[in-house]
Amino acid sequence: MGPRMYLYEKALEAHYQDLRREMAESRLLAHLPRHRWSMSRHAAGKLGTLLLKLGTWLKQFEQSHTAIDDHV
């Protein structure tokens, strides 16, 4: 085995180690929770829906009291 073949094999081995490290990092990143943003969006959506329902309920409540005051 000549010096060029030795260097080639060392470079190839280093390249494979880099690939293995990148694959391991990818696997670790794939297992991290991705739903943090979706959870906050979901919570914001639920809060928005709740506020819309509350606003609608308050308008109905106000209209019913206005109608009662008009009849009295």
N, CA, C and O atoms as a Maestro MAE file, in Angstrom:
{
 s_m_m2io_version
 :::
 2.0.0
}

f_m_ct {
 s_m_title
 :::
 protein
 m_atom[288] {
  # First column is atom index #
  i_m_mmod_type
  r_m_x_coord
  r_m_y_coord
  r_m_z_coord
  i_m_residue_number
  s_m_chain_name
  s_m_pdb_residue_name
  s_m_pdb_atom_name
  i_m_atomic_number
  :::
  1 25 0.851 -1.160 0.000 1 A "MET " " N  " 7
  2 3 0.000 0.000 0.000 1 A "MET " " CA " 6
  3 2 0.900 1.226 0.000 1 A "MET " " C  " 6
  4 15 1.706 1.428 0.908 1 A "MET " " O  " 8
  5 25 0.745 2.035 -1.033 2 A "GLY " " N  " 7
  6 3 1.574 3.229 -1.168 2 A "GLY " " CA " 6
  7 2 1.029 4.385 -0.352 2 A "GLY " " C  " 6
  8 15 -0.072 4.308 0.194 2 A "GLY " " O  " 8
  9 25 1.803 5.455 -0.271 3 A "PRO " " N  " 7
  10 3 1.386 6.610 0.525 3 A "PRO " " CA " 6
  11 2 0.093 7.249 0.007 3 A "PRO " " C  " 6
  12 15 -0.707 7.764 0.789 3 A "PRO " " O  " 8
  13 25 -0.106 7.213 -1.317 4 A "ARG " " N  " 7
  14 3 -1.333 7.798 -1.853 4 A "ARG " " CA " 6
  15 2 -2.557 6.993 -1.450 4 A "ARG " " C  " 6
  16 15 -3.595 7.561 -1.112 4 A "ARG " " O  " 8
  17 25 -2.438 5.683 -1.485 5 A "MET " " N  " 7
  18 3 -3.557 4.821 -1.111 5 A "MET " " CA " 6
  19 2 -3.883 4.992 0.369 5 A "MET " " C  " 6
  20 15 -5.053 5.000 0.750 5 A "MET " " O  " 8
  21 25 -2.865 5.126 1.195 6 A "TYR " " N  " 7
  22 3 -3.057 5.331 2.634 6 A "TYR " " CA " 6
  23 2 -3.809 6.638 2.881 6 A "TYR " " C  " 6
  24 15 -4.763 6.679 3.658 6 A "TYR " " O  " 8
  25 25 -3.368 7.708 2.210 7 A "LEU " " N  " 7
  26 3 -4.023 9.012 2.372 7 A "LEU " " CA " 6
  27 2 -5.460 8.973 1.863 7 A "LEU " " C  " 6
  28 15 -6.364 9.559 2.459 7 A "LEU " " O  " 8
  29 25 -5.652 8.266 0.742 8 A "TYR " " N  " 7
  30 3 -6.999 8.135 0.187 8 A "TYR " " CA " 6
  31 2 -7.919 7.418 1.173 8 A "TYR " " C  " 6
  32 15 -9.045 7.856 1.408 8 A "TYR " " O  " 8
  33 25 -7.440 6.321 1.745 9 A "GLU " " N  " 7
  34 3 -8.250 5.574 2.707 9 A "GLU " " CA " 6
  35 2 -8.535 6.396 3.959 9 A "GLU " " C  " 6
  36 15 -9.639 6.323 4.497 9 A "GLU " " O  " 8
  37 25 -7.577 7.167 4.430 10 A "LYS " " N  " 7
  38 3 -7.788 8.032 5.599 10 A "LYS " " CA " 6
  39 2 -8.830 9.114 5.292 10 A "LYS " " C  " 6
  40 15 -9.694 9.418 6.114 10 A "LYS " " O  " 8
  41 25 -8.725 9.687 4.087 11 A "ALA " " N  " 7
  42 3 -9.690 10.716 3.694 11 A "ALA " " CA " 6
  43 2 -11.090 10.119 3.559 11 A "ALA " " C  " 6
  44 15 -12.079 10.735 3.955 11 A "ALA " " O  " 8
  45 25 -11.159 8.924 3.001 12 A "LEU " " N  " 7
  46 3 -12.427 8.226 2.862 12 A "LEU " " CA " 6
  47 2 -13.024 7.895 4.228 12 A "LEU " " C  " 6
  48 15 -14.226 8.057 4.435 12 A "LEU " " O  " 8
  49 25 -12.207 7.443 5.141 13 A "GLU " " N  " 7
  50 3 -12.654 7.136 6.491 13 A "GLU " " CA " 6
  51 2 -13.169 8.400 7.204 13 A "GLU " " C  " 6
  52 15 -14.196 8.358 7.882 13 A "GLU " " O  " 8
  53 25 -12.455 9.509 7.047 14 A "ALA " " N  " 7
  54 3 -12.890 10.776 7.650 14 A "ALA " " CA " 6
  55 2 -14.212 11.226 7.049 14 A "ALA " " C  " 6
  56 15 -15.078 11.742 7.755 14 A "ALA " " O  " 8
  57 25 -14.367 11.029 5.744 15 A "HIS " " N  " 7
  58 3 -15.609 11.398 5.084 15 A "HIS " " CA " 6
  59 2 -16.772 10.563 5.621 15 A "HIS " " C  " 6
  60 15 -17.843 11.101 5.901 15 A "HIS " " O  " 8
  61 25 -16.569 9.263 5.765 16 A "TYR " " N  " 7
  62 3 -17.609 8.396 6.310 16 A "TYR " " CA " 6
  63 2 -17.957 8.771 7.751 16 A "TYR " " C  " 6
  64 15 -19.123 8.712 8.142 16 A "TYR " " O  " 8
  65 25 -16.965 9.150 8.533 17 A "GLN " " N  " 7
  66 3 -17.237 9.587 9.903 17 A "GLN " " CA " 6
  67 2 -18.092 10.857 9.902 17 A "GLN " " C  " 6
  68 15 -19.006 10.999 10.714 17 A "GLN " " O  " 8
  69 25 -17.790 11.770 8.989 18 A "ASP " " N  " 7
  70 3 -18.603 12.988 8.869 18 A "ASP " " CA " 6
  71 2 -20.043 12.649 8.497 18 A "ASP " " C  " 6
  72 15 -20.988 13.204 9.057 18 A "ASP " " O  " 8
  73 25 -20.195 11.738 7.553 19 A "LEU " " N  " 7
  74 3 -21.539 11.333 7.145 19 A "LEU " " CA " 6
  75 2 -22.298 10.688 8.299 19 A "LEU " " C  " 6
  76 15 -23.478 10.973 8.505 19 A "LEU " " O  " 8
  77 25 -21.624 9.820 9.051 20 A "ARG " " N  " 7
  78 3 -22.268 9.169 10.198 20 A "ARG " " CA " 6
  79 2 -22.680 10.197 11.246 20 A "ARG " " C  " 6
  80 15 -23.764 10.099 11.821 20 A "ARG " " O  " 8
  81 25 -21.817 11.187 11.497 21 A "ARG " " N  " 7
  82 3 -22.128 12.236 12.469 21 A "ARG " " CA " 6
  83 2 -23.342 13.057 12.008 21 A "ARG " " C  " 6
  84 15 -24.231 13.361 12.804 21 A "ARG " " O  " 8
  85 25 -23.368 13.407 10.732 22 A "GLU " " N  " 7
  86 3 -24.492 14.167 10.196 22 A "GLU " " CA " 6
  87 2 -25.792 13.375 10.279 22 A "GLU " " C  " 6
  88 15 -26.844 13.936 10.587 22 A "GLU " " O  " 8
  89 25 -25.723 12.081 10.005 23 A "MET " " N  " 7
  90 3 -26.914 11.241 10.100 23 A "MET " " CA " 6
  91 2 -27.392 11.140 11.540 23 A "MET " " C  " 6
  92 15 -28.594 11.186 11.800 23 A "MET " " O  " 8
  93 25 -26.468 11.004 12.468 24 A "ALA " " N  " 7
  94 3 -26.846 10.946 13.881 24 A "ALA " " CA " 6
  95 2 -27.484 12.258 14.335 24 A "ALA " " C  " 6
  96 15 -28.465 12.246 15.079 24 A "ALA " " O  " 8
  97 25 -26.933 13.386 13.892 25 A "GLU " " N  " 7
  98 3 -27.517 14.687 14.224 25 A "GLU " " CA " 6
  99 2 -28.916 14.817 13.631 25 A "GLU " " C  " 6
  100 15 -29.822 15.343 14.278 25 A "GLU " " O  " 8
  101 25 -29.089 14.341 12.408 26 A "SER " " N  " 7
  102 3 -30.406 14.396 11.768 26 A "SER " " CA " 6
  103 2 -31.422 13.570 12.538 26 A "SER " " C  " 6
  104 15 -32.566 13.988 12.715 26 A "SER " " O  " 8
  105 25 -30.999 12.393 12.998 27 A "ARG " " N  " 7
  106 3 -31.904 11.559 13.791 27 A "ARG " " CA " 6
  107 2 -32.290 12.250 15.089 27 A "ARG " " C  " 6
  108 15 -33.454 12.219 15.490 27 A "ARG " " O  " 8
  109 25 -31.318 12.874 15.749 28 A "LEU " " N  " 7
  110 3 -31.622 13.582 16.993 28 A "LEU " " CA " 6
  111 2 -32.578 14.740 16.745 28 A "LEU " " C  " 6
  112 15 -33.521 14.943 17.510 28 A "LEU " " O  " 8
  113 25 -32.342 15.497 15.685 29 A "LEU " " N  " 7
  114 3 -33.231 16.620 15.369 29 A "LEU " " CA " 6
  115 2 -34.631 16.140 15.003 29 A "LEU " " C  " 6
  116 15 -35.618 16.818 15.291 29 A "LEU " " O  " 8
  117 25 -34.718 14.980 14.374 30 A "ALA " " N  " 7
  118 3 -36.028 14.452 13.994 30 A "ALA " " CA " 6
  119 2 -36.860 14.092 15.220 30 A "ALA " " C  " 6
  120 15 -38.089 14.111 15.157 30 A "ALA " " O  " 8
  121 25 -36.210 13.766 16.331 31 A "HIS " " N  " 7
  122 3 -36.935 13.381 17.538 31 A "HIS " " CA " 6
  123 2 -37.283 14.558 18.439 31 A "HIS " " C  " 6
  124 15 -37.997 14.390 19.427 31 A "HIS " " O  " 8
  125 25 -36.787 15.744 18.111 32 A "LEU " " N  " 7
  126 3 -37.124 16.910 18.915 32 A "LEU " " CA " 6
  127 2 -38.573 17.302 18.665 32 A "LEU " " C  " 6
  128 15 -39.080 17.128 17.557 32 A "LEU " " O  " 8
  129 25 -39.239 17.826 19.680 33 A "PRO " " N  " 7
  130 3 -40.637 18.224 19.468 33 A "PRO " " CA " 6
  131 2 -40.729 19.410 18.514 33 A "PRO " " C  " 6
  132 15 -40.056 20.426 18.689 33 A "PRO " " O  " 8
  133 25 -41.561 19.258 17.521 34 A "ARG " " N  " 7
  134 3 -41.751 20.319 16.537 34 A "ARG " " CA " 6
  135 2 -43.023 21.101 16.811 34 A "ARG " " C  " 6
  136 15 -43.271 22.127 16.176 34 A "ARG " " O  " 8
  137 25 -43.821 20.635 17.737 35 A "HIS " " N  " 7
  138 3 -45.144 21.191 17.917 35 A "HIS " " CA " 6
  139 2 -45.192 22.412 18.833 35 A "HIS " " C  " 6
  140 15 -46.281 22.831 19.224 35 A "HIS " " O  " 8
  141 25 -44.061 22.987 19.181 36 A "ARG " " N  " 7
  142 3 -44.103 24.179 20.030 36 A "ARG " " CA " 6
  143 2 -44.855 25.304 19.352 36 A "ARG " " C  " 6
  144 15 -45.719 25.936 19.959 36 A "ARG " " O  " 8
  145 25 -44.527 25.557 18.087 37 A "TRP " " N  " 7
  146 3 -45.216 26.621 17.376 37 A "TRP " " CA " 6
  147 2 -46.664 26.254 17.150 37 A "TRP " " C  " 6
  148 15 -47.547 27.099 17.298 37 A "TRP " " O  " 8
  149 25 -46.923 25.020 16.796 38 A "SER " " N  " 7
  150 3 -48.303 24.632 16.536 38 A "SER " " CA " 6
  151 2 -49.125 24.676 17.816 38 A "SER " " C  " 6
  152 15 -50.319 24.973 17.773 38 A "SER " " O  " 8
  153 25 -48.504 24.386 18.953 39 A "MET " " N  " 7
  154 3 -49.242 24.480 20.219 39 A "MET " " CA " 6
  155 2 -49.608 25.921 20.518 39 A "MET " " C  " 6
  156 15 -50.727 26.196 20.950 39 A "MET " " O  " 8
  157 25 -48.686 26.843 20.295 40 A "SER " " N  " 7
  158 3 -48.987 28.243 20.574 40 A "SER " " CA " 6
  159 2 -50.014 28.772 19.581 40 A "SER " " C  " 6
  160 15 -50.881 29.563 19.952 40 A "SER " " O  " 8
  161 25 -49.928 28.348 18.336 41 A "ARG " " N  " 7
  162 3 -50.939 28.755 17.349 41 A "ARG " " CA " 6
  163 2 -52.296 28.188 17.716 41 A "ARG " " C  " 6
  164 15 -53.314 28.871 17.597 41 A "ARG " " O  " 8
  165 25 -52.313 26.951 18.159 42 A "HIS " " N  " 7
  166 3 -53.563 26.316 18.565 42 A "HIS " " CA " 6
  167 2 -54.165 27.065 19.752 42 A "HIS " " C  " 6
  168 15 -55.366 27.332 19.777 42 A "HIS " " O  " 8
  169 25 -53.329 27.401 20.734 43 A "ALA " " N  " 7
  170 3 -53.808 28.137 21.902 43 A "ALA " " CA " 6
  171 2 -54.315 29.516 21.502 43 A "ALA " " C  " 6
  172 15 -55.348 29.961 22.004 43 A "ALA " " O  " 8
  173 25 -53.611 30.197 20.610 44 A "ALA " " N  " 7
  174 3 -54.054 31.513 20.149 44 A "ALA " " CA " 6
  175 2 -55.375 31.401 19.392 44 A "ALA " " C  " 6
  176 15 -56.246 32.259 19.533 44 A "ALA " " O  " 8
  177 25 -55.521 30.371 18.606 45 A "GLY " " N  " 7
  178 3 -56.774 30.149 17.885 45 A "GLY " " CA " 6
  179 2 -57.927 29.896 18.825 45 A "GLY " " C  " 6
  180 15 -59.022 30.426 18.639 45 A "GLY " " O  " 8
  181 25 -57.677 29.079 19.842 46 A "LYS " " N  " 7
  182 3 -58.728 28.798 20.832 46 A "LYS " " CA " 6
  183 2 -59.108 30.071 21.583 46 A "LYS " " C  " 6
  184 15 -60.290 30.321 21.820 46 A "LYS " " O  " 8
  185 25 -58.120 30.873 21.958 47 A "LEU " " N  " 7
  186 3 -58.385 32.124 22.648 47 A "LEU " " CA " 6
  187 2 -59.186 33.067 21.755 47 A "LEU " " C  " 6
  188 15 -60.128 33.708 22.222 47 A "LEU " " O  " 8
  189 25 -58.827 33.157 20.491 48 A "GLY " " N  " 7
  190 3 -59.572 33.998 19.550 48 A "GLY " " CA " 6
  191 2 -61.011 33.551 19.413 48 A "GLY " " C  " 6
  192 15 -61.924 34.377 19.400 48 A "GLY " " O  " 8
  193 25 -61.218 32.250 19.312 49 A "THR " " N  " 7
  194 3 -62.576 31.713 19.215 49 A "THR " " CA " 6
  195 2 -63.362 32.026 20.481 49 A "THR " " C  " 6
  196 15 -64.530 32.408 20.410 49 A "THR " " O  " 8
  197 25 -62.735 31.868 21.617 50 A "LEU " " N  " 7
  198 3 -63.395 32.167 22.887 50 A "LEU " " CA " 6
  199 2 -63.779 33.648 22.967 50 A "LEU " " C  " 6
  200 15 -64.876 33.985 23.412 50 A "LEU " " O  " 8
  201 25 -62.876 34.523 22.535 51 A "LEU " " N  " 7
  202 3 -63.176 35.955 22.569 51 A "LEU " " CA " 6
  203 2 -64.310 36.315 21.614 51 A "LEU " " C  " 6
  204 15 -65.147 37.158 21.938 51 A "LEU " " O  " 8
  205 25 -64.345 35.685 20.442 52 A "LEU " " N  " 7
  206 3 -65.450 35.921 19.514 52 A "LEU " " CA " 6
  207 2 -66.776 35.467 20.106 52 A "LEU " " C  " 6
  208 15 -67.780 36.171 19.994 52 A "LEU " " O  " 8
  209 25 -66.787 34.306 20.729 53 A "LYS " " N  " 7
  210 3 -68.015 33.812 21.362 53 A "LYS " " CA " 6
  211 2 -68.446 34.723 22.498 53 A "LYS " " C  " 6
  212 15 -69.633 35.006 22.663 53 A "LYS " " O  " 8
  213 25 -67.481 35.179 23.275 54 A "LEU " " N  " 7
  214 3 -67.792 36.083 24.381 54 A "LEU " " CA " 6
  215 2 -68.367 37.397 23.855 54 A "LEU " " C  " 6
  216 15 -69.334 37.920 24.409 54 A "LEU " " O  " 8
  217 25 -67.780 37.922 22.800 55 A "GLY " " N  " 7
  218 3 -68.286 39.158 22.198 55 A "GLY " " CA " 6
  219 2 -69.700 38.985 21.677 55 A "GLY " " C  " 6
  220 15 -70.547 39.855 21.881 55 A "GLY " " O  " 8
  221 25 -69.965 37.872 21.006 56 A "THR " " N  " 7
  222 3 -71.310 37.594 20.502 56 A "THR " " CA " 6
  223 2 -72.296 37.477 21.651 56 A "THR " " C  " 6
  224 15 -73.404 38.009 21.577 56 A "THR " " O  " 8
  225 25 -71.904 36.787 22.706 57 A "TRP " " N  " 7
  226 3 -72.774 36.613 23.869 57 A "TRP " " CA " 6
  227 2 -73.070 37.968 24.527 57 A "TRP " " C  " 6
  228 15 -74.205 38.234 24.923 57 A "TRP " " O  " 8
  229 25 -72.045 38.818 24.640 58 A "LEU " " N  " 7
  230 3 -72.252 40.139 25.247 58 A "LEU " " CA " 6
  231 2 -73.178 41.004 24.393 58 A "LEU " " C  " 6
  232 15 -73.998 41.743 24.938 58 A "LEU " " O  " 8
  233 25 -73.063 40.926 23.065 59 A "LYS " " N  " 7
  234 3 -73.967 41.679 22.192 59 A "LYS " " CA " 6
  235 2 -75.404 41.205 22.375 59 A "LYS " " C  " 6
  236 15 -76.322 42.020 22.461 59 A "LYS " " O  " 8
  237 25 -75.600 39.883 22.435 60 A "GLN " " N  " 7
  238 3 -76.942 39.347 22.638 60 A "GLN " " CA " 6
  239 2 -77.491 39.771 23.993 60 A "GLN " " C  " 6
  240 15 -78.663 40.127 24.120 60 A "GLN " " O  " 8
  241 25 -76.633 39.729 24.997 61 A "PHE " " N  " 7
  242 3 -77.034 40.123 26.344 61 A "PHE " " CA " 6
  243 2 -77.438 41.592 26.361 61 A "PHE " " C  " 6
  244 15 -78.447 41.958 26.965 61 A "PHE " " O  " 8
  245 25 -76.647 42.432 25.695 62 A "GLU " " N  " 7
  246 3 -76.933 43.868 25.635 62 A "GLU " " CA " 6
  247 2 -78.238 44.119 24.874 62 A "GLU " " C  " 6
  248 15 -79.046 44.948 25.294 62 A "GLU " " O  " 8
  249 25 -78.448 43.420 23.774 63 A "GLN " " N  " 7
  250 3 -79.659 43.612 22.985 63 A "GLN " " CA " 6
  251 2 -80.890 43.169 23.758 63 A "GLN " " C  " 6
  252 15 -81.940 43.806 23.669 63 A "GLN " " O  " 8
  253 25 -80.774 42.081 24.517 64 A "SER " " N  " 7
  254 3 -81.932 41.618 25.287 64 A "SER " " CA " 6
  255 2 -82.275 42.609 26.389 64 A "SER " " C  " 6
  256 15 -83.455 42.832 26.660 64 A "SER " " O  " 8
  257 25 -81.280 43.206 27.031 65 A "HIS " " N  " 7
  258 3 -81.549 44.205 28.073 65 A "HIS " " CA " 6
  259 2 -82.079 45.499 27.463 65 A "HIS " " C  " 6
  260 15 -82.901 46.169 28.089 65 A "HIS " " O  " 8
  261 25 -81.643 45.866 26.280 66 A "THR " " N  " 7
  262 3 -82.138 47.065 25.606 66 A "THR " " CA " 6
  263 2 -83.598 46.867 25.218 66 A "THR " " C  " 6
  264 15 -84.405 47.790 25.330 66 A "THR " " O  " 8
  265 25 -83.941 45.654 24.758 67 A "ALA " " N  " 7
  266 3 -85.318 45.363 24.375 67 A "ALA " " CA " 6
  267 2 -86.222 45.396 25.598 67 A "ALA " " C  " 6
  268 15 -87.354 45.871 25.505 67 A "ALA " " O  " 8
  269 25 -85.759 44.908 26.737 68 A "ILE " " N  " 7
  270 3 -86.564 44.913 27.966 68 A "ILE " " CA " 6
  271 2 -86.754 46.358 28.438 68 A "ILE " " C  " 6
  272 15 -87.852 46.720 28.860 68 A "ILE " " O  " 8
  273 25 -85.719 47.181 28.377 69 A "ASP " " N  " 7
  274 3 -85.807 48.576 28.784 69 A "ASP " " CA " 6
  275 2 -86.767 49.352 27.889 69 A "ASP " " C  " 6
  276 15 -87.459 50.248 28.373 69 A "ASP " " O  " 8
  277 25 -86.828 49.031 26.591 70 A "ASP " " N  " 7
  278 3 -87.731 49.706 25.666 70 A "ASP " " CA " 6
  279 2 -89.176 49.370 25.959 70 A "ASP " " C  " 6
  280 15 -90.047 50.209 25.730 70 A "ASP " " O  " 8
  281 25 -89.467 48.184 26.453 71 A "HIS " " N  " 7
  282 3 -90.834 47.757 26.732 71 A "HIS " " CA " 6
  283 2 -91.330 48.308 28.068 71 A "HIS " " C  " 6
  284 15 -92.536 48.440 28.276 71 A "HIS " " O  " 8
  285 25 -90.439 48.618 28.939 72 A "VAL " " N  " 7
  286 3 -90.833 49.070 30.274 72 A "VAL " " CA " 6
  287 2 -91.175 50.488 30.297 72 A "VAL " " C  " 6
  288 15 -91.527 51.021 31.350 72 A "VAL " " O  " 8
  :::
 }
 m_bond[287] {
  # First column is bond index #
  i_m_from
  i_m_to
  i_m_order
  :::
  1 1 2 1
  2 2 3 1
  3 3 4 2
  4 3 5 1
  5 5 6 1
  6 6 7 1
  7 7 8 2
  8 7 9 1
  9 9 10 1
  10 10 11 1
  11 11 12 2
  12 11 13 1
  13 13 14 1
  14 14 15 1
  15 15 16 2
  16 15 17 1
  17 17 18 1
  18 18 19 1
  19 19 20 2
  20 19 21 1
  21 21 22 1
  22 22 23 1
  23 23 24 2
  24 23 25 1
  25 25 26 1
  26 26 27 1
  27 27 28 2
  28 27 29 1
  29 29 30 1
  30 30 31 1
  31 31 32 2
  32 31 33 1
  33 33 34 1
  34 34 35 1
  35 35 36 2
  36 35 37 1
  37 37 38 1
  38 38 39 1
  39 39 40 2
  40 39 41 1
  41 41 42 1
  42 42 43 1
  43 43 44 2
  44 43 45 1
  45 45 46 1
  46 46 47 1
  47 47 48 2
  48 47 49 1
  49 49 50 1
  50 50 51 1
  51 51 52 2
  52 51 53 1
  53 53 54 1
  54 54 55 1
  55 55 56 2
  56 55 57 1
  57 57 58 1
  58 58 59 1
  59 59 60 2
  60 59 61 1
  61 61 62 1
  62 62 63 1
  63 63 64 2
  64 63 65 1
  65 65 66 1
  66 66 67 1
  67 67 68 2
  68 67 69 1
  69 69 70 1
  70 70 71 1
  71 71 72 2
  72 71 73 1
  73 73 74 1
  74 74 75 1
  75 75 76 2
  76 75 77 1
  77 77 78 1
  78 78 79 1
  79 79 80 2
  80 79 81 1
  81 81 82 1
  82 82 83 1
  83 83 84 2
  84 83 85 1
  85 85 86 1
  86 86 87 1
  87 87 88 2
  88 87 89 1
  89 89 90 1
  90 90 91 1
  91 91 92 2
  92 91 93 1
  93 93 94 1
  94 94 95 1
  95 95 96 2
  96 95 97 1
  97 97 98 1
  98 98 99 1
  99 99 100 2
  100 99 101 1
  101 101 102 1
  102 102 103 1
  103 103 104 2
  104 103 105 1
  105 105 106 1
  106 106 107 1
  107 107 108 2
  108 107 109 1
  109 109 110 1
  110 110 111 1
  111 111 112 2
  112 111 113 1
  113 113 114 1
  114 114 115 1
  115 115 116 2
  116 115 117 1
  117 117 118 1
  118 118 119 1
  119 119 120 2
  120 119 121 1
  121 121 122 1
  122 122 123 1
  123 123 124 2
  124 123 125 1
  125 125 126 1
  126 126 127 1
  127 127 128 2
  128 127 129 1
  129 129 130 1
  130 130 131 1
  131 131 132 2
  132 131 133 1
  133 133 134 1
  134 134 135 1
  135 135 136 2
  136 135 137 1
  137 137 138 1
  138 138 139 1
  139 139 140 2
  140 139 141 1
  141 141 142 1
  142 142 143 1
  143 143 144 2
  144 143 145 1
  145 145 146 1
  146 146 147 1
  147 147 148 2
  148 147 149 1
  149 149 150 1
  150 150 151 1
  151 151 152 2
  152 151 153 1
  153 153 154 1
  154 154 155 1
  155 155 156 2
  156 155 157 1
  157 157 158 1
  158 158 159 1
  159 159 160 2
  160 159 161 1
  161 161 162 1
  162 162 163 1
  163 163 164 2
  164 163 165 1
  165 165 166 1
  166 166 167 1
  167 167 168 2
  168 167 169 1
  169 169 170 1
  170 170 171 1
  171 171 172 2
  172 171 173 1
  173 173 174 1
  174 174 175 1
  175 175 176 2
  176 175 177 1
  177 177 178 1
  178 178 179 1
  179 179 180 2
  180 179 181 1
  181 181 182 1
  182 182 183 1
  183 183 184 2
  184 183 185 1
  185 185 186 1
  186 186 187 1
  187 187 188 2
  188 187 189 1
  189 189 190 1
  190 190 191 1
  191 191 192 2
  192 191 193 1
  193 193 194 1
  194 194 195 1
  195 195 196 2
  196 195 197 1
  197 197 198 1
  198 198 199 1
  199 199 200 2
  200 199 201 1
  201 201 202 1
  202 202 203 1
  203 203 204 2
  204 203 205 1
  205 205 206 1
  206 206 207 1
  207 207 208 2
  208 207 209 1
  209 209 210 1
  210 210 211 1
  211 211 212 2
  212 211 213 1
  213 213 214 1
  214 214 215 1
  215 215 216 2
  216 215 217 1
  217 217 218 1
  218 218 219 1
  219 219 220 2
  220 219 221 1
  221 221 222 1
  222 222 223 1
  223 223 224 2
  224 223 225 1
  225 225 226 1
  226 226 227 1
  227 227 228 2
  228 227 229 1
  229 229 230 1
  230 230 231 1
  231 231 232 2
  232 231 233 1
  233 233 234 1
  234 234 235 1
  235 235 236 2
  236 235 237 1
  237 237 238 1
  238 238 239 1
  239 239 240 2
  240 239 241 1
  241 241 242 1
  242 242 243 1
  243 243 244 2
  244 243 245 1
  245 245 246 1
  246 246 247 1
  247 247 248 2
  248 247 249 1
  249 249 250 1
  250 250 251 1
  251 251 252 2
  252 251 253 1
  253 253 254 1
  254 254 255 1
  255 255 256 2
  256 255 257 1
  257 257 258 1
  258 258 259 1
  259 259 260 2
  260 259 261 1
  261 261 262 1
  262 262 263 1
  263 263 264 2
  264 263 265 1
  265 265 266 1
  266 266 267 1
  267 267 268 2
  268 267 269 1
  269 269 270 1
  270 270 271 1
  271 271 272 2
  272 271 273 1
  273 273 274 1
  274 274 275 1
  275 275 276 2
  276 275 277 1
  277 277 278 1
  278 278 279 1
  279 279 280 2
  280 279 281 1
  281 281 282 1
  282 282 283 1
  283 283 284 2
  284 283 285 1
  285 285 286 1
  286 286 287 1
  287 287 288 2
  :::
 }
}
